[in-house]
Amino acid sequence: MPEPTIQLYPSIRGLDREGWNALNQASGACPFLSWEFLALLEESGAVGEDAGWQPLYAILSGGGRWLAAAPFYAAADPRGQFTWDGGMEAAADAYGLSWFPKLVGMVPFTPSPLWRPLAAPGPQGFAHAHALIEAVAGLASEGGYSALHLQWIHPPFAEALAADGGPRWLAWRRQAYLWENQGYPDFEGYLSSFSKNMRRNVKREQAGIAARGVSARV
């Protein structure tokens, strides 16, 4: 069997929807990695050349079929990454290096650990996912990017990559805040834990949103 090949595509519109979603379904069916959600990011203008997030969708193929797939983005600045790596940018600049553009694997504007390559479960699927990551890392180096950064990664994949990747990958340490429901029966119950001024501010913001005709539905 020939060696798998890697290809990058600038728009998910050029990729088979059913093939992409089949890999997503096999890897856990994350809605933020579905073909439809990624296409919506493009259609809305949230990602694209003018937005500072240029999509590059990676497909690892072999034996006439897709083995793994993942969304990557060429990031021109830190907007939407929730990593606040200005210190690294300054350090690189002090040594005459460029921190941007960098190639990023994450779900844009979504500071939640969701991102991972889409592949079948099990050791063979992880091998394909790992091969995709390594191939894209090589393309990032050849393409003039500072590096490949994997951000807000799905924890099981991050653990497997750290165990298998050796010294090639350097782990970032970050602090994140997690909201927990402390027995609030509804949003009004949650507001009851606020101070009077905080409750007034939240209600004013809600009224302003409602006045613009914006509503939310779960």
Contacts in CASP RR format, 6 or more apart in sequence:
PFRMAT RR
TARGET T0000
AUTHOR 0000-0000-0000
METHOD contacts of the structure
MODEL  1
MPEPTIQLYPSIRGLDREGWNALNQASGACPFLSWEFLALLEESGAVGED
AGWQPLYAILSGGGRWLAAAPFYAAADPRGQFTWDGGMEAAADAYGLSWF
PKLVGMVPFTPSPLWRPLAAPGPQGFAHAHALIEAVAGLASEGGYSALHL
QWIHPPFAEALAADGGPRWLAWRRQAYLWENQGYPDFEGYLSSFSKNMRR
NVKREQAGIAARGVSARV
1 62 0 8 1.000
1 63 0 8 1.000
2 62 0 8 1.000
2 63 0 8 1.000
4 60 0 8 1.000
4 61 0 8 1.000
4 62 0 8 1.000
4 67 0 8 1.000
4 128 0 8 1.000
4 131 0 8 1.000
5 60 0 8 1.000
5 61 0 8 1.000
5 62 0 8 1.000
6 58 0 8 1.000
6 59 0 8 1.000
6 60 0 8 1.000
6 61 0 8 1.000
6 132 0 8 1.000
6 135 0 8 1.000
6 136 0 8 1.000
6 139 0 8 1.000
7 58 0 8 1.000
7 59 0 8 1.000
7 61 0 8 1.000
8 56 0 8 1.000
8 57 0 8 1.000
8 58 0 8 1.000
8 59 0 8 1.000
8 72 0 8 1.000
8 136 0 8 1.000
8 139 0 8 1.000
9 15 0 8 1.000
9 56 0 8 1.000
9 57 0 8 1.000
9 59 0 8 1.000
10 54 0 8 1.000
10 55 0 8 1.000
10 56 0 8 1.000
10 57 0 8 1.000
11 42 0 8 1.000
11 55 0 8 1.000
11 57 0 8 1.000
12 20 0 8 1.000
12 35 0 8 1.000
12 38 0 8 1.000
12 39 0 8 1.000
12 42 0 8 1.000
12 55 0 8 1.000
12 57 0 8 1.000
12 71 0 8 1.000
13 39 0 8 1.000
13 42 0 8 1.000
15 35 0 8 1.000
15 57 0 8 1.000
15 59 0 8 1.000
15 69 0 8 1.000
17 35 0 8 1.000
17 36 0 8 1.000
19 66 0 8 1.000
20 34 0 8 1.000
20 35 0 8 1.000
20 69 0 8 1.000
20 118 0 8 1.000
21 34 0 8 1.000
21 35 0 8 1.000
23 66 0 8 1.000
23 68 0 8 1.000
23 69 0 8 1.000
23 118 0 8 1.000
23 119 0 8 1.000
23 120 0 8 1.000
24 30 0 8 1.000
24 33 0 8 1.000
24 34 0 8 1.000
24 35 0 8 1.000
24 118 0 8 1.000
26 118 0 8 1.000
26 119 0 8 1.000
26 120 0 8 1.000
26 121 0 8 1.000
27 33 0 8 1.000
27 116 0 8 1.000
27 117 0 8 1.000
27 118 0 8 1.000
27 119 0 8 1.000
27 120 0 8 1.000
27 121 0 8 1.000
30 114 0 8 1.000
30 116 0 8 1.000
30 154 0 8 1.000
31 37 0 8 1.000
32 107 0 8 1.000
32 110 0 8 1.000
32 112 0 8 1.000
32 114 0 8 1.000
33 71 0 8 1.000
33 107 0 8 1.000
33 114 0 8 1.000
33 115 0 8 1.000
33 116 0 8 1.000
33 118 0 8 1.000
38 55 0 8 1.000
38 57 0 8 1.000
38 71 0 8 1.000
41 47 0 8 1.000
41 55 0 8 1.000
41 108 0 8 1.000
42 48 0 8 1.000
42 55 0 8 1.000
45 51 0 8 1.000
46 53 0 8 1.000
46 108 0 8 1.000
46 109 0 8 1.000
47 53 0 8 1.000
47 54 0 8 1.000
47 55 0 8 1.000
47 73 0 8 1.000
47 108 0 8 1.000
48 54 0 8 1.000
48 55 0 8 1.000
52 74 0 8 1.000
52 75 0 8 1.000
52 76 0 8 1.000
52 77 0 8 1.000
52 79 0 8 1.000
53 73 0 8 1.000
53 74 0 8 1.000
53 75 0 8 1.000
53 76 0 8 1.000
53 80 0 8 1.000
53 108 0 8 1.000
54 73 0 8 1.000
54 74 0 8 1.000
54 76 0 8 1.000
55 71 0 8 1.000
55 72 0 8 1.000
55 73 0 8 1.000
56 71 0 8 1.000
56 72 0 8 1.000
56 73 0 8 1.000
56 74 0 8 1.000
56 103 0 8 1.000
57 69 0 8 1.000
57 70 0 8 1.000
57 71 0 8 1.000
57 72 0 8 1.000
58 68 0 8 1.000
58 69 0 8 1.000
58 70 0 8 1.000
58 71 0 8 1.000
58 72 0 8 1.000
58 117 0 8 1.000
58 132 0 8 1.000
58 135 0 8 1.000
58 136 0 8 1.000
59 66 0 8 1.000
59 68 0 8 1.000
59 69 0 8 1.000
60 66 0 8 1.000
60 67 0 8 1.000
60 68 0 8 1.000
60 69 0 8 1.000
60 128 0 8 1.000
60 131 0 8 1.000
60 132 0 8 1.000
60 135 0 8 1.000
61 67 0 8 1.000
67 119 0 8 1.000
67 125 0 8 1.000
67 128 0 8 1.000
67 131 0 8 1.000
67 132 0 8 1.000
68 117 0 8 1.000
68 118 0 8 1.000
68 119 0 8 1.000
68 125 0 8 1.000
68 128 0 8 1.000
68 129 0 8 1.000
68 131 0 8 1.000
68 132 0 8 1.000
69 117 0 8 1.000
69 118 0 8 1.000
69 119 0 8 1.000
69 132 0 8 1.000
70 105 0 8 1.000
70 115 0 8 1.000
70 116 0 8 1.000
70 117 0 8 1.000
70 118 0 8 1.000
70 129 0 8 1.000
70 132 0 8 1.000
70 133 0 8 1.000
70 136 0 8 1.000
71 105 0 8 1.000
71 107 0 8 1.000
71 115 0 8 1.000
72 103 0 8 1.000
72 104 0 8 1.000
72 105 0 8 1.000
72 136 0 8 1.000
72 148 0 8 1.000
73 103 0 8 1.000
73 104 0 8 1.000
73 105 0 8 1.000
73 106 0 8 1.000
73 108 0 8 1.000
74 101 0 8 1.000
74 102 0 8 1.000
74 103 0 8 1.000
74 104 0 8 1.000
74 145 0 8 1.000
75 81 0 8 1.000
75 100 0 8 1.000
75 101 0 8 1.000
75 102 0 8 1.000
75 103 0 8 1.000
75 104 0 8 1.000
76 100 0 8 1.000
76 101 0 8 1.000
77 100 0 8 1.000
78 84 0 8 1.000
78 85 0 8 1.000
78 86 0 8 1.000
78 89 0 8 1.000
80 108 0 8 1.000
80 109 0 8 1.000
81 104 0 8 1.000
81 106 0 8 1.000
81 151 0 8 1.000
82 111 0 8 1.000
82 151 0 8 1.000
82 152 0 8 1.000
83 149 0 8 1.000
83 151 0 8 1.000
83 172 0 8 1.000
83 174 0 8 1.000
85 99 0 8 1.000
86 99 0 8 1.000
88 99 0 8 1.000
89 99 0 8 1.000
89 100 0 8 1.000
92 98 0 8 1.000
92 99 0 8 1.000
92 146 0 8 1.000
93 99 0 8 1.000
97 146 0 8 1.000
98 146 0 8 1.000
99 146 0 8 1.000
100 146 0 8 1.000
101 144 0 8 1.000
101 145 0 8 1.000
101 146 0 8 1.000
102 140 0 8 1.000
102 145 0 8 1.000
102 146 0 8 1.000
102 147 0 8 1.000
102 148 0 8 1.000
102 149 0 8 1.000
103 136 0 8 1.000
103 139 0 8 1.000
103 140 0 8 1.000
103 145 0 8 1.000
103 147 0 8 1.000
103 148 0 8 1.000
103 149 0 8 1.000
104 148 0 8 1.000
104 149 0 8 1.000
104 150 0 8 1.000
104 151 0 8 1.000
105 115 0 8 1.000
105 148 0 8 1.000
105 149 0 8 1.000
105 150 0 8 1.000
105 151 0 8 1.000
106 115 0 8 1.000
106 149 0 8 1.000
106 150 0 8 1.000
106 151 0 8 1.000
106 152 0 8 1.000
106 153 0 8 1.000
107 114 0 8 1.000
107 115 0 8 1.000
107 152 0 8 1.000
110 152 0 8 1.000
111 152 0 8 1.000
111 176 0 8 1.000
112 152 0 8 1.000
113 152 0 8 1.000
113 153 0 8 1.000
113 154 0 8 1.000
113 155 0 8 1.000
113 158 0 8 1.000
114 152 0 8 1.000
114 154 0 8 1.000
115 150 0 8 1.000
115 151 0 8 1.000
115 152 0 8 1.000
115 153 0 8 1.000
115 154 0 8 1.000
116 129 0 8 1.000
116 153 0 8 1.000
116 154 0 8 1.000
116 156 0 8 1.000
116 157 0 8 1.000
117 128 0 8 1.000
117 129 0 8 1.000
117 132 0 8 1.000
117 133 0 8 1.000
117 157 0 8 1.000
118 129 0 8 1.000
119 125 0 8 1.000
119 126 0 8 1.000
119 128 0 8 1.000
119 129 0 8 1.000
119 132 0 8 1.000
120 128 0 8 1.000
126 157 0 8 1.000
126 160 0 8 1.000
126 164 0 8 1.000
129 157 0 8 1.000
130 161 0 8 1.000
130 164 0 8 1.000
130 165 0 8 1.000
133 148 0 8 1.000
133 150 0 8 1.000
133 161 0 8 1.000
136 148 0 8 1.000
137 147 0 8 1.000
137 148 0 8 1.000
137 168 0 8 1.000
138 148 0 8 1.000
140 147 0 8 1.000
140 148 0 8 1.000
141 147 0 8 1.000
150 158 0 8 1.000
150 161 0 8 1.000
150 169 0 8 1.000
151 172 0 8 1.000
153 161 0 8 1.000
161 169 0 8 1.000
162 169 0 8 1.000
162 171 0 8 1.000
181 190 0 8 1.000
182 193 0 8 1.000
184 190 0 8 1.000
184 192 0 8 1.000
184 193 0 8 1.000
191 199 0 8 1.000
191 202 0 8 1.000
191 203 0 8 1.000
192 199 0 8 1.000
194 202 0 8 1.000
END
